[in-house]
Amino acid sequence: MKRIRIATTRMTLAGGAMILALQLFSARLEAMEENLIDESTCAFTKQLQDPNNRMEFSARLNAAREAASSPYGERTRYAATYSDNTGEPMEIDTFSLDCLGCHDGINARIHNIRYKNNVMDRTSSMETVRGSHPIGMHYGSYAYTSNHLRGLTELNEEMVLVDGKVGCLSCHNPLNPNKKHLASKNLCLGCHIK
């Protein structure tokens, strides 16, 4: 009898948490509709207005840039590795993980991205987050095998490739106060040759 009561209590707590989450989500949607939540600037960018947070972020960013230009390799200590069902490792830099922590469709607008790092397979990719723009792809490998991408030396220096891979910082600079925090003008043409 105790087991049934405990299971029922857990289910009730889980159900209560789900109801609370739905209520919070509903309240957030209503607030967005009434323009009570400012969606023009991400919360992380607002946090970077604090000098200490800005200094810490800049130090991490500089370390990533230095590692990307190092003759000894493109490794930083800031990466999270996952594995898909094929055993292919999926490495997403922590800068992108920080972004995806909020841009999940609930806390902030979800962004159309996907994980991709198989240079030879240009037709499909394993999607970790729905969308069309890949993250996690090793840009140099793709640029070398494609005449539709600019070479590494042609990229705008504002476009950051953490560990040589495309991530959120490749297109967005949270230190840029302008809407969408784009890393450069004509962003798509920064990598793609049309």
KEVEX-301923 format. One record per residue (C-alpha): residue number from 1; x, y, z. Coordinates in nm, 2 decimals, m for minus. Example, Ala and Ser with C-alpha at 12.3 -4.5 7.8 and 13.67 -1.06 7.14 Angstrom:
<atoms>
<atom><num>1</num><east>1.23</east><north>m0.45</north><up>0.78</up></atom>
<atom><num>2</num><east>1.37</east><north>m0.11</north><up>0.71</up></atom>
</atoms>
This chain:
<atoms>
<atom><num>1</num><east>0.00</east><north>0.00</north><up>0.00</up></atom>
<atom><num>2</num><east>0.29</east><north>0.24</north><up>0.08</up></atom>
<atom><num>3</num><east>0.44</east><north>0.19</north><up>m0.27</up></atom>
<atom><num>4</num><east>0.12</east><north>0.29</north><up>m0.44</up></atom>
<atom><num>5</num><east>0.08</east><north>0.60</north><up>m0.22</up></atom>
<atom><num>6</num><east>0.44</east><north>0.71</north><up>m0.29</up></atom>
<atom><num>7</num><east>0.40</east><north>0.66</north><up>m0.67</up></atom>
<atom><num>8</num><east>0.08</east><north>0.85</north><up>m0.66</up></atom>
<atom><num>9</num><east>0.25</east><north>1.13</north><up>m0.46</up></atom>
<atom><num>10</num><east>0.53</east><north>1.15</north><up>m0.71</up></atom>
<atom><num>11</num><east>0.29</east><north>1.15</north><up>m1.00</up></atom>
<atom><num>12</num><east>0.09</east><north>1.43</north><up>m0.84</up></atom>
<atom><num>13</num><east>0.41</east><north>1.63</north><up>m0.78</up></atom>
<atom><num>14</num><east>0.52</east><north>1.58</north><up>m1.14</up></atom>
<atom><num>15</num><east>0.18</east><north>1.67</north><up>m1.27</up></atom>
<atom><num>16</num><east>0.18</east><north>1.98</north><up>m1.05</up></atom>
<atom><num>17</num><east>0.52</east><north>2.08</north><up>m1.18</up></atom>
<atom><num>18</num><east>0.39</east><north>2.03</north><up>m1.54</up></atom>
<atom><num>19</num><east>0.09</east><north>2.25</north><up>m1.47</up></atom>
<atom><num>20</num><east>0.30</east><north>2.51</north><up>m1.31</up></atom>
<atom><num>21</num><east>0.54</east><north>2.51</north><up>m1.61</up></atom>
<atom><num>22</num><east>0.24</east><north>2.55</north><up>m1.85</up></atom>
<atom><num>23</num><east>0.10</east><north>2.83</north><up>m1.64</up></atom>
<atom><num>24</num><east>0.44</east><north>3.01</north><up>m1.64</up></atom>
<atom><num>25</num><east>0.47</east><north>2.96</north><up>m2.02</up></atom>
<atom><num>26</num><east>0.12</east><north>3.09</north><up>m2.07</up></atom>
<atom><num>27</num><east>0.19</east><north>3.39</north><up>m1.86</up></atom>
<atom><num>28</num><east>0.51</east><north>3.46</north><up>m2.05</up></atom>
<atom><num>29</num><east>0.32</east><north>3.44</north><up>m2.38</up></atom>
<atom><num>30</num><east>0.06</east><north>3.68</north><up>m2.25</up></atom>
<atom><num>31</num><east>0.33</east><north>3.92</north><up>m2.13</up></atom>
<atom><num>32</num><east>0.50</east><north>3.90</north><up>m2.47</up></atom>
<atom><num>33</num><east>0.17</east><north>3.98</north><up>m2.65</up></atom>
<atom><num>34</num><east>0.12</east><north>4.28</north><up>m2.42</up></atom>
<atom><num>35</num><east>0.49</east><north>4.39</north><up>m2.49</up></atom>
<atom><num>36</num><east>0.58</east><north>4.35</north><up>m2.12</up></atom>
<atom><num>37</num><east>0.89</east><north>4.14</north><up>m2.20</up></atom>
<atom><num>38</num><east>1.16</east><north>4.30</north><up>m2.41</up></atom>
<atom><num>39</num><east>1.26</east><north>4.05</north><up>m2.67</up></atom>
<atom><num>40</num><east>1.49</east><north>4.29</north><up>m2.86</up></atom>
<atom><num>41</num><east>1.79</east><north>4.23</north><up>m2.63</up></atom>
<atom><num>42</num><east>1.88</east><north>3.89</north><up>m2.49</up></atom>
<atom><num>43</num><east>1.92</east><north>3.85</north><up>m2.12</up></atom>
<atom><num>44</num><east>2.29</east><north>3.75</north><up>m2.16</up></atom>
<atom><num>45</num><east>2.37</east><north>4.08</north><up>m2.34</up></atom>
<atom><num>46</num><east>2.20</east><north>4.27</north><up>m2.05</up></atom>
<atom><num>47</num><east>2.42</east><north>4.07</north><up>m1.81</up></atom>
<atom><num>48</num><east>2.73</east><north>4.18</north><up>m2.00</up></atom>
<atom><num>49</num><east>2.65</east><north>4.54</north><up>m1.92</up></atom>
<atom><num>50</num><east>2.80</east><north>4.45</north><up>m1.57</up></atom>
<atom><num>51</num><east>3.18</east><north>4.53</north><up>m1.60</up></atom>
<atom><num>52</num><east>3.28</east><north>4.20</north><up>m1.42</up></atom>
<atom><num>53</num><east>3.06</east><north>3.98</north><up>m1.64</up></atom>
<atom><num>54</num><east>3.19</east><north>4.16</north><up>m1.95</up></atom>
<atom><num>55</num><east>3.55</east><north>4.12</north><up>m1.84</up></atom>
<atom><num>56</num><east>3.50</east><north>3.74</north><up>m1.78</up></atom>
<atom><num>57</num><east>3.32</east><north>3.69</north><up>m2.11</up></atom>
<atom><num>58</num><east>3.59</east><north>3.89</north><up>m2.30</up></atom>
<atom><num>59</num><east>3.86</east><north>3.67</north><up>m2.14</up></atom>
<atom><num>60</num><east>3.68</east><north>3.35</north><up>m2.24</up></atom>
<atom><num>61</num><east>3.63</east><north>3.49</north><up>m2.59</up></atom>
<atom><num>62</num><east>4.00</east><north>3.59</north><up>m2.63</up></atom>
<atom><num>63</num><east>4.11</east><north>3.25</north><up>m2.51</up></atom>
<atom><num>64</num><east>3.88</east><north>3.09</north><up>m2.78</up></atom>
<atom><num>65</num><east>4.02</east><north>3.32</north><up>m3.05</up></atom>
<atom><num>66</num><east>4.38</east><north>3.25</north><up>m2.95</up></atom>
<atom><num>67</num><east>4.32</east><north>2.88</north><up>m2.95</up></atom>
<atom><num>68</num><east>4.16</east><north>2.90</north><up>m3.29</up></atom>
<atom><num>69</num><east>4.47</east><north>3.07</north><up>m3.43</up></atom>
<atom><num>70</num><east>4.72</east><north>2.85</north><up>m3.24</up></atom>
<atom><num>71</num><east>4.96</east><north>2.64</north><up>m3.45</up></atom>
<atom><num>72</num><east>4.92</east><north>2.36</north><up>m3.20</up></atom>
<atom><num>73</num><east>4.55</east><north>2.30</north><up>m3.26</up></atom>
<atom><num>74</num><east>4.21</east><north>2.44</north><up>m3.21</up></atom>
<atom><num>75</num><east>4.12</east><north>2.31</north><up>m2.87</up></atom>
<atom><num>76</num><east>3.99</east><north>2.51</north><up>m2.58</up></atom>
<atom><num>77</num><east>3.87</east><north>2.38</north><up>m2.25</up></atom>
<atom><num>78</num><east>3.53</east><north>2.50</north><up>m2.32</up></atom>
<atom><num>79</num><east>3.34</east><north>2.23</north><up>m2.51</up></atom>
<atom><num>80</num><east>3.06</east><north>1.98</north><up>m2.44</up></atom>
<atom><num>81</num><east>3.07</east><north>1.65</north><up>m2.62</up></atom>
<atom><num>82</num><east>2.76</east><north>1.44</north><up>m2.69</up></atom>
<atom><num>83</num><east>2.71</east><north>1.13</north><up>m2.91</up></atom>
<atom><num>84</num><east>2.43</east><north>1.05</north><up>m3.15</up></atom>
<atom><num>85</num><east>2.30</east><north>0.71</north><up>m3.23</up></atom>
<atom><num>86</num><east>2.58</east><north>0.66</north><up>m3.50</up></atom>
<atom><num>87</num><east>2.85</east><north>0.71</north><up>m3.24</up></atom>
<atom><num>88</num><east>2.96</east><north>1.03</north><up>m3.41</up></atom>
<atom><num>89</num><east>3.08</east><north>1.28</north><up>m3.14</up></atom>
<atom><num>90</num><east>2.89</east><north>1.60</north><up>m3.13</up></atom>
<atom><num>91</num><east>3.09</east><north>1.88</north><up>m2.99</up></atom>
<atom><num>92</num><east>2.91</east><north>2.21</north><up>m2.91</up></atom>
<atom><num>93</num><east>3.12</east><north>2.49</north><up>m2.76</up></atom>
<atom><num>94</num><east>3.00</east><north>2.63</north><up>m2.43</up></atom>
<atom><num>95</num><east>2.93</east><north>2.97</north><up>m2.58</up></atom>
<atom><num>96</num><east>2.66</east><north>2.81</north><up>m2.79</up></atom>
<atom><num>97</num><east>2.54</east><north>2.60</north><up>m2.50</up></atom>
<atom><num>98</num><east>2.50</east><north>2.92</north><up>m2.30</up></atom>
<atom><num>99</num><east>2.29</east><north>3.07</north><up>m2.58</up></atom>
<atom><num>100</num><east>2.08</east><north>2.75</north><up>m2.62</up></atom>
<atom><num>101</num><east>2.03</east><north>2.75</north><up>m2.24</up></atom>
<atom><num>102</num><east>1.79</east><north>3.05</north><up>m2.28</up></atom>
<atom><num>103</num><east>1.69</east><north>3.03</north><up>m2.65</up></atom>
<atom><num>104</num><east>1.48</east><north>2.72</north><up>m2.60</up></atom>
<atom><num>105</num><east>1.15</east><north>2.85</north><up>m2.71</up></atom>
<atom><num>106</num><east>1.03</east><north>2.91</north><up>m2.35</up></atom>
<atom><num>107</num><east>1.28</east><north>3.16</north><up>m2.19</up></atom>
<atom><num>108</num><east>1.36</east><north>3.33</north><up>m2.52</up></atom>
<atom><num>109</num><east>1.28</east><north>3.29</north><up>m2.89</up></atom>
<atom><num>110</num><east>1.41</east><north>2.96</north><up>m3.03</up></atom>
<atom><num>111</num><east>1.66</east><north>2.99</north><up>m3.32</up></atom>
<atom><num>112</num><east>1.67</east><north>2.77</north><up>m3.63</up></atom>
<atom><num>113</num><east>1.99</east><north>2.57</north><up>m3.59</up></atom>
<atom><num>114</num><east>2.11</east><north>2.22</north><up>m3.62</up></atom>
<atom><num>115</num><east>2.41</east><north>2.02</north><up>m3.54</up></atom>
<atom><num>116</num><east>2.62</east><north>1.91</north><up>m3.84</up></atom>
<atom><num>117</num><east>2.98</east><north>1.80</north><up>m3.88</up></atom>
<atom><num>118</num><east>2.99</east><north>1.53</north><up>m4.16</up></atom>
<atom><num>119</num><east>3.17</east><north>1.71</north><up>m4.45</up></atom>
<atom><num>120</num><east>3.09</east><north>1.44</north><up>m4.71</up></atom>
<atom><num>121</num><east>2.72</east><north>1.42</north><up>m4.63</up></atom>
<atom><num>122</num><east>2.57</east><north>1.74</north><up>m4.76</up></atom>
<atom><num>123</num><east>2.22</east><north>1.62</north><up>m4.79</up></atom>
<atom><num>124</num><east>2.12</east><north>1.53</north><up>m4.43</up></atom>
<atom><num>125</num><east>2.23</east><north>1.59</north><up>m4.08</up></atom>
<atom><num>126</num><east>2.13</east><north>1.48</north><up>m3.73</up></atom>
<atom><num>127</num><east>1.92</east><north>1.76</north><up>m3.58</up></atom>
<atom><num>128</num><east>1.96</east><north>1.84</north><up>m3.21</up></atom>
<atom><num>129</num><east>1.76</east><north>2.16</north><up>m3.24</up></atom>
<atom><num>130</num><east>1.52</east><north>2.20</north><up>m3.52</up></atom>
<atom><num>131</num><east>1.62</east><north>2.44</north><up>m3.80</up></atom>
<atom><num>132</num><east>1.84</east><north>2.50</north><up>m4.09</up></atom>
<atom><num>133</num><east>2.16</east><north>2.66</north><up>m3.99</up></atom>
<atom><num>134</num><east>2.43</east><north>2.42</north><up>m3.87</up></atom>
<atom><num>135</num><east>2.64</east><north>2.46</north><up>m3.56</up></atom>
<atom><num>136</num><east>2.93</east><north>2.23</north><up>m3.47</up></atom>
<atom><num>137</num><east>3.06</east><north>2.20</north><up>m3.82</up></atom>
<atom><num>138</num><east>3.43</east><north>2.24</north><up>m3.87</up></atom>
<atom><num>139</num><east>3.43</east><north>2.54</north><up>m4.10</up></atom>
<atom><num>140</num><east>3.77</east><north>2.48</north><up>m4.25</up></atom>
<atom><num>141</num><east>3.68</east><north>2.13</north><up>m4.37</up></atom>
<atom><num>142</num><east>3.37</east><north>2.25</north><up>m4.53</up></atom>
<atom><num>143</num><east>3.53</east><north>2.55</north><up>m4.69</up></atom>
<atom><num>144</num><east>3.81</east><north>2.33</north><up>m4.83</up></atom>
<atom><num>145</num><east>3.57</east><north>2.10</north><up>m5.00</up></atom>
<atom><num>146</num><east>3.32</east><north>2.36</north><up>m5.12</up></atom>
<atom><num>147</num><east>3.35</east><north>2.65</north><up>m5.38</up></atom>
<atom><num>148</num><east>3.05</east><north>2.81</north><up>m5.22</up></atom>
<atom><num>149</num><east>3.22</east><north>2.90</north><up>m4.89</up></atom>
<atom><num>150</num><east>3.50</east><north>3.16</north><up>m4.83</up></atom>
<atom><num>151</num><east>3.84</east><north>3.04</north><up>m4.71</up></atom>
<atom><num>152</num><east>3.94</east><north>3.08</north><up>m4.35</up></atom>
<atom><num>153</num><east>4.16</east><north>3.38</north><up>m4.42</up></atom>
<atom><num>154</num><east>3.88</east><north>3.56</north><up>m4.60</up></atom>
<atom><num>155</num><east>3.64</east><north>3.56</north><up>m4.30</up></atom>
<atom><num>156</num><east>3.56</east><north>3.87</north><up>m4.11</up></atom>
<atom><num>157</num><east>3.76</east><north>3.87</north><up>m3.78</up></atom>
<atom><num>158</num><east>3.43</east><north>3.94</north><up>m3.59</up></atom>
<atom><num>159</num><east>3.31</east><north>3.60</north><up>m3.68</up></atom>
<atom><num>160</num><east>3.44</east><north>3.36</north><up>m3.41</up></atom>
<atom><num>161</num><east>3.50</east><north>2.99</north><up>m3.48</up></atom>
<atom><num>162</num><east>3.54</east><north>2.83</north><up>m3.14</up></atom>
<atom><num>163</num><east>3.77</east><north>2.53</north><up>m3.20</up></atom>
<atom><num>164</num><east>3.74</east><north>2.60</north><up>m3.57</up></atom>
<atom><num>165</num><east>3.37</east><north>2.52</north><up>m3.56</up></atom>
<atom><num>166</num><east>3.06</east><north>2.73</north><up>m3.65</up></atom>
<atom><num>167</num><east>2.86</east><north>2.82</north><up>m3.34</up></atom>
<atom><num>168</num><east>2.64</east><north>3.10</north><up>m3.21</up></atom>
<atom><num>169</num><east>2.94</east><north>3.34</north><up>m3.19</up></atom>
<atom><num>170</num><east>3.01</east><north>3.29</north><up>m3.56</up></atom>
<atom><num>171</num><east>2.71</east><north>3.50</north><up>m3.64</up></atom>
<atom><num>172</num><east>2.62</east><north>3.68</north><up>m3.32</up></atom>
<atom><num>173</num><east>2.83</east><north>3.91</north><up>m3.09</up></atom>
<atom><num>174</num><east>2.66</east><north>3.96</north><up>m2.75</up></atom>
<atom><num>175</num><east>2.87</east><north>4.27</north><up>m2.70</up></atom>
<atom><num>176</num><east>2.71</east><north>4.43</north><up>m3.00</up></atom>
<atom><num>177</num><east>2.42</east><north>4.63</north><up>m2.86</up></atom>
<atom><num>178</num><east>2.22</east><north>4.64</north><up>m3.19</up></atom>
<atom><num>179</num><east>1.92</east><north>4.42</north><up>m3.24</up></atom>
<atom><num>180</num><east>2.00</east><north>4.05</north><up>m3.30</up></atom>
<atom><num>181</num><east>2.37</east><north>4.12</north><up>m3.21</up></atom>
<atom><num>182</num><east>2.50</east><north>4.03</north><up>m3.55</up></atom>
<atom><num>183</num><east>2.87</east><north>3.99</north><up>m3.58</up></atom>
<atom><num>184</num><east>2.89</east><north>4.18</north><up>m3.91</up></atom>
<atom><num>185</num><east>2.70</east><north>4.34</north><up>m4.19</up></atom>
<atom><num>186</num><east>2.59</east><north>4.12</north><up>m4.48</up></atom>
<atom><num>187</num><east>2.63</east><north>3.83</north><up>m4.24</up></atom>
<atom><num>188</num><east>2.54</east><north>3.54</north><up>m4.47</up></atom>
<atom><num>189</num><east>2.78</east><north>3.67</north><up>m4.73</up></atom>
<atom><num>190</num><east>3.06</east><north>3.66</north><up>m4.47</up></atom>
<atom><num>191</num><east>3.09</east><north>3.29</north><up>m4.53</up></atom>
<atom><num>192</num><east>2.87</east><north>3.21</north><up>m4.83</up></atom>
<atom><num>193</num><east>2.97</east><north>3.30</north><up>m5.18</up></atom>
<atom><num>194</num><east>2.67</east><north>3.38</north><up>m5.40</up></atom>
</atoms>
